[in-house]
Every structure is written in C-alpha cells, then in structure tokens.
Amino acid sequence: MSKKLPLAVGIANAVSDAQRRNSSIDVDAKTDQLLKDHPEAETTRSMVEKTLREESADAGVQPRKRRR
C-alpha cells in the first residue's frame, strides 16, 4: 500500500466534510493537521496545501483564513 494513500483519503474526507456541512475549509489548519496525522506520507507542506486547495475548488468548497 502506498504511504500517501491515507493522506489522500484524509484530504478527500476533509473536502467531503466541508461540502456536506456546506461550509468553508481552513486550508492552513487542515494542512497542519493532515501532516501531523500522516507523517508516513513524507511529503511537503506546500504539496498538501496545493492539493487541498485544488480538491476544495473542484468540489466548490471555499477556503477561509486561519483563525488566530
């Protein structure tokens, strides 16, 4: 099994959850959480963030700024 598959599923779930709730997604915070949850993926933050943004846009989910 690919080391990146669980990360890909995490991205898909995050987008699906936001879509189901009809809400935006905090891309920065979700990227941080996905990297923390899936260190085995051995990927970069920028790649996860880019993929999350692209998948969100494709699903019609709007990004939002990180809450501070």
Biopython code that builds the backbone (N, CA, C, O; Angstrom):
import numpy as np
from Bio.PDB.StructureBuilder import StructureBuilder

atoms = [
    (1, "MET", "N", (0.840, -1.183, 0.000)),
    (1, "MET", "CA", (0.000, 0.000, 0.000)),
    (1, "MET", "C", (0.881, 1.240, 0.000)),
    (1, "MET", "O", (1.910, 1.285, 0.674)),
    (2, "SER", "N", (0.474, 2.228, -0.750)),
    (2, "SER", "CA", (1.212, 3.477, -0.844)),
    (2, "SER", "C", (1.195, 4.204, 0.500)),
    (2, "SER", "O", (0.182, 4.217, 1.198)),
    (3, "LYS", "N", (2.318, 4.799, 0.846)),
    (3, "LYS", "CA", (2.397, 5.579, 2.085)),
    (3, "LYS", "C", (1.561, 6.853, 2.006)),
    (3, "LYS", "O", (1.237, 7.455, 3.029)),
    (4, "LYS", "N", (1.215, 7.258, 0.786)),
    (4, "LYS", "CA", (0.457, 8.502, 0.609)),
    (4, "LYS", "C", (-1.050, 8.276, 0.552)),
    (4, "LYS", "O", (-1.820, 9.236, 0.602)),
    (5, "LEU", "N", (-1.476, 7.035, 0.449)),
    (5, "LEU", "CA", (-2.905, 6.762, 0.351)),
    (5, "LEU", "C", (-3.689, 7.265, 1.560)),
    (5, "LEU", "O", (-4.728, 7.896, 1.366)),
    (6, "PRO", "N", (-3.253, 7.022, 2.793)),
    (6, "PRO", "CA", (-4.015, 7.554, 3.937)),
    (6, "PRO", "C", (-4.107, 9.085, 3.920)),
    (6, "PRO", "O", (-5.126, 9.646, 4.323)),
    (7, "LEU", "N", (-3.067, 9.750, 3.465)),
    (7, "LEU", "CA", (-3.104, 11.211, 3.351)),
    (7, "LEU", "C", (-4.124, 11.629, 2.299)),
    (7, "LEU", "O", (-4.890, 12.567, 2.521)),
    (8, "ALA", "N", (-4.141, 10.950, 1.165)),
    (8, "ALA", "CA", (-5.105, 11.258, 0.112)),
    (8, "ALA", "C", (-6.533, 11.069, 0.607)),
    (8, "ALA", "O", (-7.416, 11.868, 0.293)),
    (9, "VAL", "N", (-6.755, 10.022, 1.374)),
    (9, "VAL", "CA", (-8.084, 9.781, 1.947)),
    (9, "VAL", "C", (-8.422, 10.889, 2.938)),
    (9, "VAL", "O", (-9.566, 11.342, 2.990)),
    (10, "GLY", "N", (-7.447, 11.329, 3.720)),
    (10, "GLY", "CA", (-7.664, 12.430, 4.666)),
    (10, "GLY", "C", (-8.051, 13.716, 3.962)),
    (10, "GLY", "O", (-8.927, 14.445, 4.427)),
    (11, "ILE", "N", (-7.399, 13.997, 2.839)),
    (11, "ILE", "CA", (-7.740, 15.186, 2.057)),
    (11, "ILE", "C", (-9.162, 15.061, 1.522)),
    (11, "ILE", "O", (-9.956, 15.996, 1.627)),
    (12, "ALA", "N", (-9.478, 13.907, 0.952)),
    (12, "ALA", "CA", (-10.823, 13.689, 0.407)),
    (12, "ALA", "C", (-11.877, 13.810, 1.495)),
    (12, "ALA", "O", (-12.934, 14.398, 1.268)),
    (13, "ASN", "N", (-11.606, 13.268, 2.662)),
    (13, "ASN", "CA", (-12.562, 13.352, 3.768)),
    (13, "ASN", "C", (-12.757, 14.795, 4.234)),
    (13, "ASN", "O", (-13.879, 15.209, 4.528)),
    (14, "ALA", "N", (-11.672, 15.552, 4.301)),
    (14, "ALA", "CA", (-11.763, 16.944, 4.736)),
    (14, "ALA", "C", (-12.636, 17.759, 3.783)),
    (14, "ALA", "O", (-13.481, 18.543, 4.214)),
    (15, "VAL", "N", (-12.424, 17.565, 2.502)),
    (15, "VAL", "CA", (-13.207, 18.282, 1.496)),
    (15, "VAL", "C", (-14.663, 17.828, 1.544)),
    (15, "VAL", "O", (-15.580, 18.648, 1.500)),
    (16, "SER", "N", (-14.865, 16.529, 1.634)),
    (16, "SER", "CA", (-16.219, 15.976, 1.685)),
    (16, "SER", "C", (-16.973, 16.476, 2.916)),
    (16, "SER", "O", (-18.152, 16.820, 2.829)),
    (17, "ASP", "N", (-16.292, 16.515, 4.059)),
    (17, "ASP", "CA", (-16.928, 17.002, 5.289)),
    (17, "ASP", "C", (-17.349, 18.463, 5.148)),
    (17, "ASP", "O", (-18.458, 18.831, 5.535)),
    (18, "ALA", "N", (-16.466, 19.294, 4.594)),
    (18, "ALA", "CA", (-16.797, 20.711, 4.406)),
    (18, "ALA", "C", (-17.952, 20.862, 3.427)),
    (18, "ALA", "O", (-18.836, 21.695, 3.624)),
    (19, "GLN", "N", (-17.943, 20.063, 2.383)),
    (19, "GLN", "CA", (-19.013, 20.120, 1.384)),
    (19, "GLN", "C", (-20.349, 19.703, 2.002)),
    (19, "GLN", "O", (-21.378, 20.338, 1.770)),
    (20, "ARG", "N", (-20.317, 18.645, 2.778)),
    (20, "ARG", "CA", (-21.538, 18.137, 3.422)),
    (20, "ARG", "C", (-22.108, 19.160, 4.401)),
    (20, "ARG", "O", (-23.326, 19.304, 4.511)),
    (21, "ARG", "N", (-21.232, 19.870, 5.111)),
    (21, "ARG", "CA", (-21.666, 20.892, 6.065)),
    (21, "ARG", "C", (-21.987, 22.213, 5.378)),
    (21, "ARG", "O", (-22.479, 23.154, 6.001)),
    (22, "ASN", "N", (-21.696, 22.262, 4.065)),
    (22, "ASN", "CA", (-21.888, 23.490, 3.302)),
    (22, "ASN", "C", (-21.112, 24.635, 3.945)),
    (22, "ASN", "O", (-21.638, 25.732, 4.135)),
    (23, "SER", "N", (-19.850, 24.359, 4.277)),
    (23, "SER", "CA", (-19.016, 25.358, 4.932)),
    (23, "SER", "C", (-17.675, 25.478, 4.208)),
    (23, "SER", "O", (-17.335, 24.662, 3.352)),
    (24, "SER", "N", (-16.937, 26.500, 4.570)),
    (24, "SER", "CA", (-15.607, 26.692, 4.004)),
    (24, "SER", "C", (-14.615, 25.788, 4.740)),
    (24, "SER", "O", (-14.961, 25.126, 5.718)),
    (25, "ILE", "N", (-13.382, 25.777, 4.246)),
    (25, "ILE", "CA", (-12.349, 24.945, 4.870)),
    (25, "ILE", "C", (-11.140, 25.815, 5.189)),
    (25, "ILE", "O", (-10.698, 26.609, 4.359)),
    (26, "ASP", "N", (-10.615, 25.658, 6.387)),
    (26, "ASP", "CA", (-9.412, 26.360, 6.813)),
    (26, "ASP", "C", (-8.229, 25.561, 6.283)),
    (26, "ASP", "O", (-7.772, 24.609, 6.917)),
    (27, "VAL", "N", (-7.742, 25.961, 5.117)),
    (27, "VAL", "CA", (-6.714, 25.189, 4.424)),
    (27, "VAL", "C", (-5.434, 25.105, 5.244)),
    (27, "VAL", "O", (-4.829, 24.036, 5.326)),
    (28, "ASP", "N", (-5.010, 26.198, 5.847)),
    (28, "ASP", "CA", (-3.774, 26.183, 6.631)),
    (28, "ASP", "C", (-3.865, 25.227, 7.815)),
    (28, "ASP", "O", (-2.977, 24.400, 8.024)),
    (29, "ALA", "N", (-4.929, 25.343, 8.578)),
    (29, "ALA", "CA", (-5.093, 24.490, 9.751)),
    (29, "ALA", "C", (-5.265, 23.027, 9.351)),
    (29, "ALA", "O", (-4.696, 22.142, 9.989)),
    (30, "LYS", "N", (-6.044, 22.764, 8.301)),
    (30, "LYS", "CA", (-6.267, 21.390, 7.867)),
    (30, "LYS", "C", (-4.979, 20.787, 7.319)),
    (30, "LYS", "O", (-4.714, 19.603, 7.528)),
    (31, "THR", "N", (-4.178, 21.586, 6.621)),
    (31, "THR", "CA", (-2.881, 21.112, 6.129)),
    (31, "THR", "C", (-1.997, 20.700, 7.292)),
    (31, "THR", "O", (-1.383, 19.633, 7.267)),
    (32, "ASP", "N", (-1.934, 21.549, 8.312)),
    (32, "ASP", "CA", (-1.134, 21.221, 9.502)),
    (32, "ASP", "C", (-1.605, 19.922, 10.139)),
    (32, "ASP", "O", (-0.792, 19.075, 10.508)),
    (33, "GLN", "N", (-2.925, 19.765, 10.269)),
    (33, "GLN", "CA", (-3.483, 18.569, 10.893)),
    (33, "GLN", "C", (-3.193, 17.318, 10.058)),
    (33, "GLN", "O", (-2.845, 16.271, 10.604)),
    (34, "LEU", "N", (-3.333, 17.428, 8.761)),
    (34, "LEU", "CA", (-3.070, 16.279, 7.884)),
    (34, "LEU", "C", (-1.607, 15.861, 7.949)),
    (34, "LEU", "O", (-1.306, 14.668, 7.986)),
    (35, "LEU", "N", (-0.702, 16.822, 7.965)),
    (35, "LEU", "CA", (0.727, 16.487, 8.061)),
    (35, "LEU", "C", (1.050, 15.838, 9.400)),
    (35, "LEU", "O", (1.861, 14.914, 9.470)),
    (36, "LYS", "N", (0.420, 16.319, 10.450)),
    (36, "LYS", "CA", (0.622, 15.726, 11.782)),
    (36, "LYS", "C", (0.073, 14.299, 11.822)),
    (36, "LYS", "O", (0.694, 13.401, 12.390)),
    (37, "ASP", "N", (-1.090, 14.105, 11.218)),
    (37, "ASP", "CA", (-1.737, 12.795, 11.246)),
    (37, "ASP", "C", (-1.094, 11.777, 10.306)),
    (37, "ASP", "O", (-1.254, 10.572, 10.500)),
    (38, "HIS", "N", (-0.365, 12.248, 9.287)),
    (38, "HIS", "CA", (0.170, 11.342, 8.266)),
    (38, "HIS", "C", (1.645, 11.599, 7.964)),
    (38, "HIS", "O", (1.992, 11.901, 6.822)),
    (39, "PRO", "N", (2.517, 11.486, 8.965)),
    (39, "PRO", "CA", (3.946, 11.718, 8.720)),
    (39, "PRO", "C", (4.546, 10.669, 7.779)),
    (39, "PRO", "O", (5.578, 10.914, 7.154)),
    (40, "GLU", "N", (3.906, 9.509, 7.678)),
    (40, "GLU", "CA", (4.409, 8.442, 6.817)),
    (40, "GLU", "C", (4.368, 8.820, 5.340)),
    (40, "GLU", "O", (5.044, 8.202, 4.518)),
    (41, "ALA", "N", (3.572, 9.839, 5.004)),
    (41, "ALA", "CA", (3.428, 10.248, 3.607)),
    (41, "ALA", "C", (4.701, 10.893, 3.062)),
    (41, "ALA", "O", (4.922, 10.920, 1.851)),
    (42, "GLU", "N", (5.527, 11.406, 3.953)),
    (42, "GLU", "CA", (6.800, 12.022, 3.561)),
    (42, "GLU", "C", (6.627, 12.982, 2.385)),
    (42, "GLU", "O", (7.264, 12.826, 1.343)),
    (43, "THR", "N", (5.771, 13.958, 2.565)),
    (43, "THR", "CA", (5.514, 14.953, 1.534)),
    (43, "THR", "C", (5.707, 16.341, 2.112)),
    (43, "THR", "O", (5.898, 16.499, 3.318)),
    (44, "THR", "N", (5.659, 17.327, 1.267)),
    (44, "THR", "CA", (5.880, 18.702, 1.724)),
    (44, "THR", "C", (4.564, 19.375, 2.094)),
    (44, "THR", "O", (3.489, 18.988, 1.635)),
    (45, "ARG", "N", (4.683, 20.375, 2.924)),
    (45, "ARG", "CA", (3.511, 21.155, 3.309)),
    (45, "ARG", "C", (2.892, 21.813, 2.081)),
    (45, "ARG", "O", (1.671, 21.838, 1.928)),
    (46, "SER", "N", (3.733, 22.339, 1.218)),
    (46, "SER", "CA", (3.209, 23.034, 0.047)),
    (46, "SER", "C", (2.444, 22.083, -0.873)),
    (46, "SER", "O", (1.457, 22.489, -1.486)),
    (47, "MET", "N", (2.872, 20.845, -0.978)),
    (47, "MET", "CA", (2.166, 19.882, -1.825)),
    (47, "MET", "C", (0.803, 19.528, -1.232)),
    (47, "MET", "O", (-0.185, 19.427, -1.960)),
    (48, "VAL", "N", (0.749, 19.341, 0.079)),
    (48, "VAL", "CA", (-0.525, 19.032, 0.728)),
    (48, "VAL", "C", (-1.469, 20.228, 0.605)),
    (48, "VAL", "O", (-2.645, 20.065, 0.282)),
    (49, "GLU", "N", (-0.954, 21.415, 0.859)),
    (49, "GLU", "CA", (-1.781, 22.620, 0.772)),
    (49, "GLU", "C", (-2.304, 22.818, -0.650)),
    (49, "GLU", "O", (-3.482, 23.124, -0.835)),
    (50, "LYS", "N", (-1.454, 22.651, -1.642)),
    (50, "LYS", "CA", (-1.864, 22.812, -3.041)),
    (50, "LYS", "C", (-2.960, 21.806, -3.400)),
    (50, "LYS", "O", (-3.964, 22.164, -4.016)),
    (51, "THR", "N", (-2.760, 20.559, -3.012)),
    (51, "THR", "CA", (-3.741, 19.523, -3.313)),
    (51, "THR", "C", (-5.064, 19.807, -2.616)),
    (51, "THR", "O", (-6.129, 19.664, -3.215)),
    (52, "LEU", "N", (-4.997, 20.207, -1.360)),
    (52, "LEU", "CA", (-6.209, 20.528, -0.613)),
    (52, "LEU", "C", (-6.960, 21.699, -1.245)),
    (52, "LEU", "O", (-8.187, 21.670, -1.341)),
    (53, "ARG", "N", (-6.236, 22.719, -1.673)),
    (53, "ARG", "CA", (-6.865, 23.869, -2.339)),
    (53, "ARG", "C", (-7.514, 23.447, -3.666)),
    (53, "ARG", "O", (-8.635, 23.852, -3.972)),
    (54, "GLU", "N", (-6.806, 22.640, -4.438)),
    (54, "GLU", "CA", (-7.343, 22.198, -5.733)),
    (54, "GLU", "C", (-8.584, 21.330, -5.557)),
    (54, "GLU", "O", (-9.589, 21.525, -6.240)),
    (55, "GLU", "N", (-8.508, 20.378, -4.646)),
    (55, "GLU", "CA", (-9.647, 19.480, -4.419)),
    (55, "GLU", "C", (-10.846, 20.258, -3.866)),
    (55, "GLU", "O", (-11.992, 19.976, -4.218)),
    (56, "SER", "N", (-10.577, 21.227, -3.008)),
    (56, "SER", "CA", (-11.652, 22.052, -2.465)),
    (56, "SER", "C", (-12.315, 22.859, -3.572)),
    (56, "SER", "O", (-13.541, 22.917, -3.656)),
    (57, "ALA", "N", (-11.508, 23.476, -4.413)),
    (57, "ALA", "CA", (-12.050, 24.280, -5.514)),
    (57, "ALA", "C", (-12.880, 23.411, -6.454)),
    (57, "ALA", "O", (-13.957, 23.820, -6.890)),
    (58, "ASP", "N", (-12.388, 22.226, -6.766)),
    (58, "ASP", "CA", (-13.128, 21.317, -7.651)),
    (58, "ASP", "C", (-14.483, 20.940, -7.065)),
    (58, "ASP", "O", (-15.445, 20.707, -7.798)),
    (59, "ALA", "N", (-14.551, 20.882, -5.730)),
    (59, "ALA", "CA", (-15.792, 20.495, -5.056)),
    (59, "ALA", "C", (-16.677, 21.704, -4.732)),
    (59, "ALA", "O", (-17.781, 21.550, -4.209)),
    (60, "GLY", "N", (-16.184, 22.902, -5.046)),
    (60, "GLY", "CA", (-16.957, 24.102, -4.761)),
    (60, "GLY", "C", (-16.885, 24.544, -3.312)),
    (60, "GLY", "O", (-17.752, 25.280, -2.841)),
    (61, "VAL", "N", (-15.862, 24.104, -2.605)),
    (61, "VAL", "CA", (-15.670, 24.466, -1.198)),
    (61, "VAL", "C", (-14.704, 25.646, -1.135)),
    (61, "VAL", "O", (-13.605, 25.586, -1.687)),
    (62, "GLN", "N", (-15.113, 26.705, -0.470)),
    (62, "GLN", "CA", (-14.303, 27.911, -0.380)),
    (62, "GLN", "C", (-13.280, 27.810, 0.750)),
    (62, "GLN", "O", (-13.589, 27.293, 1.823)),
    (63, "PRO", "N", (-12.058, 28.305, 0.511)),
    (63, "PRO", "CA", (-11.075, 28.358, 1.596)),
    (63, "PRO", "C", (-11.391, 29.520, 2.530)),
    (63, "PRO", "O", (-12.053, 30.480, 2.134)),
    (64, "ARG", "N", (-10.922, 29.433, 3.755)),
    (64, "ARG", "CA", (-11.053, 30.566, 4.674)),
    (64, "ARG", "C", (-9.731, 30.772, 5.385)),
    (64, "ARG", "O", (-8.881, 29.883, 5.437)),
    (65, "LYS", "N", (-9.585, 31.945, 5.921)),
    (65, "LYS", "CA", (-8.356, 32.305, 6.643)),
    (65, "LYS", "C", (-8.312, 31.567, 7.976)),
    (65, "LYS", "O", (-9.339, 31.264, 8.583)),
    (66, "ARG", "N", (-7.096, 31.292, 8.403)),
    (66, "ARG", "CA", (-6.887, 30.636, 9.681)),
    (66, "ARG", "C", (-7.366, 31.548, 10.802)),
    (66, "ARG", "O", (-7.106, 32.751, 10.803)),
    (67, "ARG", "N", (-8.070, 30.949, 11.755)),
    (67, "ARG", "CA", (-8.491, 31.712, 12.938)),
    (67, "ARG", "C", (-7.333, 31.822, 13.893)),
    (67, "ARG", "O", (-6.645, 30.837, 14.158)),
    (68, "ARG", "N", (-7.115, 32.987, 14.401)),
    (68, "ARG", "CA", (-5.970, 33.201, 15.313)),
    (68, "ARG", "C", (-6.451, 33.438, 16.708)),
    (68, "ARG", "O", (-5.643, 33.637, 17.614)),
]
sb = StructureBuilder()
sb.init_structure("model")
sb.init_model(0)
sb.init_chain("A")
sb.init_seg("    ")
for serial, (resi, resn, name, xyz) in enumerate(atoms, 1):
    if name == "N":
        sb.init_residue(resn, " ", resi, " ")
    sb.init_atom(name, np.array(xyz, "f"), 0.0, 1.0, " ", f" {name:<3s}", serial, name[0])
structure = sb.get_structure()
